[in-house]
Amino acid sequence: MPLTVFFITNNPEIALIAESAGVDRIWVDLETLGKAERQRGINSVKSQHTIHDIEVISPLLTKAEMLVRIEPWNAHSPDEVDRVIKAGAQVVMLPMWRTVSEVTEFIKAVDGRAKVSLLLETKEADACLDEVLKLGGIDEIHIGLNDLHLSYGLTFMFELLTNGTVERIIKRIREKGIPYGFGGVSHIGDGMIPAEMIVMEHYRLGSTRAILSRGFCDQTQPLDEIRNVFKSRMIELREFEKNIDPARFDANREEISKRVNTIVDKMKHA
């Protein structure tokens, strides 16, 4: 089965272009609390999406699911969960969780009305994962490489792939039969670590989910260009997936490790 891919946008026209090209989930991102401070100096997306965006986009979608990332758990979260589900969220994602009780309250708030998605991106979440996995009611877990590498004080997010952290986390999730994914991918041929190498690592690790990064499509381009880019790059991605050779997994993993080590060395000496 091909990867289930997500694209972050609050533009209805771009959402429909992405859906038409074969994107499986449109992601409206409400997370803002603490993000700018955590990721200061990091070239990452700082969303300005709203619940109104869910209300506008969700009714337009005919094939793609509406995924909504809420704020990190806080006193207002039960109300936020209720509002995003009523607005049309089919999958609700909890970011930056650190405790079993936060996940418990999140599952309770969703109450079976949408899919429960956990974004594992803190070392505290990693530490309590075994207890969280006992809860039940979790539909999927995504490992957020950007914040998780910051949480562990690492230099480059893909170190989590080469130092065994992602594989260790995945092993525990897989044992419970819960679908999982990690990080994001750019278009084939692009990325500090080329996208095709990361896609192969998804397949080696049994991941079934990936975010399409900003590098996959520039949303500031004219719509006709965005339409062409999405169509061609989704075709490239799916064709690449069809031709993945498991016999190359080990060599690919070794090459990723070499490239990550080189990048980390350069970043530390910059």
C-alpha positions as CSV (number, residue, x, y, z in Angstrom):
1,M,0.0,0.0,0.0
2,P,1.3,3.5,-0.8
3,L,2.0,6.0,2.0
4,T,-0.9,7.9,3.3
5,V,0.2,11.5,2.7
6,F,-0.9,14.7,4.4
7,F,-0.6,18.3,3.1
8,I,-0.9,21.4,5.4
9,T,-3.0,24.2,3.9
10,N,-5.9,26.5,4.8
11,N,-6.4,27.5,1.2
12,P,-9.6,25.8,-0.2
13,E,-8.4,25.9,-3.8
14,I,-5.1,24.4,-3.0
15,A,-6.8,21.8,-0.8
16,L,-8.9,20.7,-3.7
17,I,-5.9,20.6,-6.0
18,A,-4.0,18.4,-3.5
19,E,-7.0,16.1,-3.1
20,S,-7.4,15.8,-6.9
21,A,-3.7,14.9,-7.2
22,G,-4.1,12.0,-4.7
23,V,-3.2,13.6,-1.3
24,D,-5.0,11.5,1.3
25,R,-5.4,14.1,4.1
26,I,-5.8,17.9,4.2
27,W,-4.3,19.2,7.4
28,V,-5.5,22.4,9.1
29,D,-3.0,23.4,11.8
30,L,-4.3,25.2,14.9
31,E,-1.1,24.7,17.0
32,T,0.5,28.0,18.1
33,L,1.1,27.7,21.8
34,G,4.9,27.7,22.6
35,K,5.8,26.8,19.0
36,A,7.6,30.1,18.1
37,E,9.7,29.9,21.3
38,R,10.5,26.2,20.9
39,Q,11.5,26.5,17.2
40,R,13.3,29.9,17.4
41,G,16.0,29.8,14.7
42,I,14.5,26.8,13.0
43,N,13.1,27.2,9.5
44,S,9.7,25.7,10.2
45,V,6.1,26.5,9.5
46,K,4.3,28.8,12.0
47,S,0.6,28.3,11.2
48,Q,-2.1,31.0,11.3
49,H,-5.0,28.6,10.5
50,T,-8.4,28.9,12.2
51,I,-11.5,26.8,13.0
52,H,-13.3,28.7,10.2
53,D,-10.8,27.2,7.8
54,I,-12.1,23.7,8.8
55,E,-15.7,24.8,8.2
56,V,-14.8,26.1,4.8
57,I,-12.6,23.3,3.5
58,S,-14.2,20.2,5.1
59,P,-17.5,20.2,3.1
60,L,-15.5,20.6,-0.2
61,L,-13.5,17.4,0.3
62,T,-14.9,14.2,-1.4
63,K,-12.0,11.8,-1.0
64,A,-9.4,13.3,1.4
65,E,-9.9,13.3,5.1
66,M,-9.8,16.5,7.2
67,L,-7.0,16.3,9.8
68,V,-6.8,19.0,12.4
69,R,-3.9,19.5,14.8
70,I,-5.1,21.3,17.9
71,E,-3.1,23.2,20.5
72,P,-1.0,21.3,23.1
73,W,-3.3,20.0,25.9
74,N,-4.5,22.8,28.3
75,A,-7.6,23.8,30.2
76,H,-9.4,24.9,27.1
77,S,-8.6,21.7,25.1
78,P,-11.9,19.8,25.7
79,D,-13.8,22.8,24.2
80,E,-11.4,23.1,21.3
81,V,-11.7,19.4,20.5
82,D,-15.5,19.7,20.5
83,R,-15.4,22.8,18.2
84,V,-13.0,21.3,15.6
85,I,-15.1,18.1,15.4
86,K,-18.3,20.1,15.0
87,A,-16.5,22.1,12.3
88,G,-15.7,19.0,10.3
89,A,-12.5,17.4,11.6
90,Q,-12.4,13.7,10.9
91,V,-8.9,13.1,12.4
92,V,-7.9,15.1,15.5
93,M,-4.1,15.3,16.3
94,L,-2.7,16.1,19.8
95,P,0.8,17.6,19.7
96,M,3.4,18.1,22.4
97,W,1.8,15.7,24.9
98,R,4.0,14.7,27.8
99,T,1.9,12.6,30.2
100,V,-0.5,9.7,30.2
101,S,-3.2,11.9,31.8
102,E,-3.1,14.3,28.8
103,V,-3.6,11.5,26.3
104,T,-6.3,10.0,28.5
105,E,-8.2,13.3,28.6
106,F,-7.7,13.8,24.9
107,I,-9.2,10.4,24.1
108,K,-12.1,11.1,26.4
109,A,-12.7,14.5,24.8
110,V,-12.8,13.0,21.3
111,D,-15.2,10.4,22.5
112,G,-15.2,8.3,19.3
113,R,-16.4,11.2,17.2
114,A,-13.2,11.3,15.1
115,K,-10.0,9.4,14.7
116,V,-7.5,9.9,17.6
117,S,-4.0,10.8,16.3
118,L,-1.1,11.3,18.7
119,L,1.9,13.4,17.6
120,L,4.9,12.1,19.6
121,E,7.4,14.9,19.7
122,T,8.8,15.1,23.3
123,K,11.2,13.0,25.2
124,E,8.6,12.8,28.0
125,A,6.1,11.3,25.5
126,D,8.8,8.7,24.6
127,A,9.3,7.9,28.2
128,C,5.6,7.3,29.0
129,L,4.8,5.7,25.7
130,D,4.4,2.2,27.1
131,E,1.7,3.3,29.5
132,V,0.0,5.4,26.8
133,L,-0.2,2.3,24.5
134,K,-2.1,0.5,27.2
135,L,-5.0,3.0,27.0
136,G,-6.8,1.9,23.9
137,G,-8.7,4.3,21.7
138,I,-5.6,5.4,19.7
139,D,-6.1,5.2,16.0
140,E,-2.5,6.3,15.0
141,I,0.7,7.8,16.2
142,H,3.0,10.1,14.2
143,I,6.5,10.8,15.3
144,G,7.4,14.5,14.9
145,L,11.0,14.6,14.1
146,N,11.5,18.4,14.3
147,D,10.3,19.0,17.9
148,L,11.5,15.6,19.1
149,H,15.1,16.2,18.0
150,L,14.9,19.6,19.8
151,S,13.6,17.9,22.9
152,Y,16.6,15.5,22.9
153,G,19.0,18.3,22.2
154,L,20.1,16.9,18.9
155,T,21.5,19.0,16.0
156,F,19.6,17.6,13.0
157,M,16.2,16.0,13.0
158,F,17.2,13.0,10.9
159,E,19.7,12.0,13.6
160,L,16.6,10.4,15.2
161,L,16.6,7.9,12.2
162,T,20.3,7.1,12.5
163,N,20.7,6.9,16.2
164,G,17.9,4.3,16.6
165,T,15.4,6.5,18.4
166,V,12.7,6.2,15.7
167,E,13.2,2.5,15.3
168,R,13.0,2.0,19.0
169,I,9.7,4.0,19.3
170,I,8.2,2.2,16.3
171,K,8.9,-1.2,17.6
172,R,6.8,-0.5,20.7
173,I,3.9,1.0,18.6
174,R,4.0,-1.9,16.1
175,E,3.6,-4.5,18.9
176,K,0.2,-2.9,19.7
177,G,-0.9,-3.0,16.0
178,I,-1.3,0.8,15.8
179,P,-0.6,2.5,12.5
180,Y,2.3,4.9,12.6
181,G,4.3,7.4,10.6
182,F,7.1,9.9,11.0
183,G,8.3,13.2,9.8
184,G,7.8,14.5,6.3
185,V,9.1,14.1,2.8
186,S,9.7,16.6,0.0
187,H,9.4,15.7,-3.7
188,I,11.5,13.1,-5.3
189,G,15.0,14.4,-5.9
190,D,14.8,17.1,-3.2
191,G,15.8,17.5,0.4
192,M,18.9,17.7,2.5
193,I,18.5,13.9,2.7
194,P,16.9,13.1,-0.7
195,A,13.2,12.4,-0.4
196,E,13.5,9.0,-2.1
197,M,15.9,7.9,0.6
198,I,13.5,8.9,3.3
199,V,10.6,7.2,1.5
200,M,12.6,4.0,1.4
201,E,13.2,4.3,5.1
202,H,9.5,4.6,5.7
203,Y,9.0,1.3,3.9
204,R,11.9,-0.4,5.7
205,L,10.4,0.6,9.1
206,G,6.8,-0.2,8.1
207,S,5.6,3.4,8.3
208,T,2.3,4.1,6.5
209,R,2.1,7.9,6.9
210,A,4.1,10.9,5.9
211,I,3.6,14.7,5.8
212,L,4.3,16.4,2.5
213,S,6.8,19.2,3.4
214,R,6.8,22.8,2.2
215,G,9.4,21.7,-0.3
216,F,6.9,19.5,-2.0
217,C,4.9,22.5,-3.2
218,D,5.3,26.2,-2.9
219,Q,1.8,27.5,-2.1
220,T,2.7,31.1,-3.1
221,Q,2.8,30.1,-6.8
222,P,-0.1,30.7,-9.2
223,L,-2.8,28.0,-8.9
224,D,-2.1,26.6,-12.4
225,E,1.5,26.1,-11.5
226,I,0.5,24.5,-8.2
227,R,-1.9,22.2,-10.0
228,N,0.9,21.1,-12.4
229,V,3.4,20.7,-9.6
230,F,1.1,18.5,-7.5
231,K,0.1,16.3,-10.3
232,S,3.6,15.6,-11.6
233,R,5.1,15.2,-8.1
234,M,2.4,12.9,-6.8
235,I,2.9,10.8,-9.9
236,E,6.7,10.7,-9.3
237,L,6.2,9.7,-5.7
238,R,3.7,6.9,-6.4
239,E,5.9,5.5,-9.2
240,F,8.9,5.5,-7.0
241,E,6.9,3.7,-4.3
242,K,5.9,1.0,-6.8
243,N,9.5,0.3,-7.6
244,I,11.0,0.2,-4.2
245,D,13.3,-2.8,-3.8
246,P,13.6,-4.2,-0.2
247,A,17.0,-5.6,-1.1
248,R,18.3,-2.0,-1.1
249,F,17.0,-1.2,2.4
250,D,20.3,-1.8,4.3
251,A,22.4,0.1,1.8
252,N,19.9,3.0,1.8
253,R,20.0,3.1,5.6
254,E,23.9,3.2,5.6
255,E,23.9,6.0,3.0
256,I,21.4,8.0,5.1
257,S,23.7,7.6,8.1
258,K,26.7,8.9,6.2
259,R,24.8,11.9,4.9
260,V,23.4,12.7,8.3
261,N,26.8,12.5,9.9
262,T,28.2,14.9,7.3
263,I,25.4,17.4,7.8
264,V,25.7,17.3,11.6
265,D,29.4,17.9,11.4
266,K,28.9,20.9,9.1
267,M,26.2,22.3,11.3
268,K,28.3,22.0,14.4
269,H,31.3,23.7,12.8
270,A,29.3,26.4,11.0
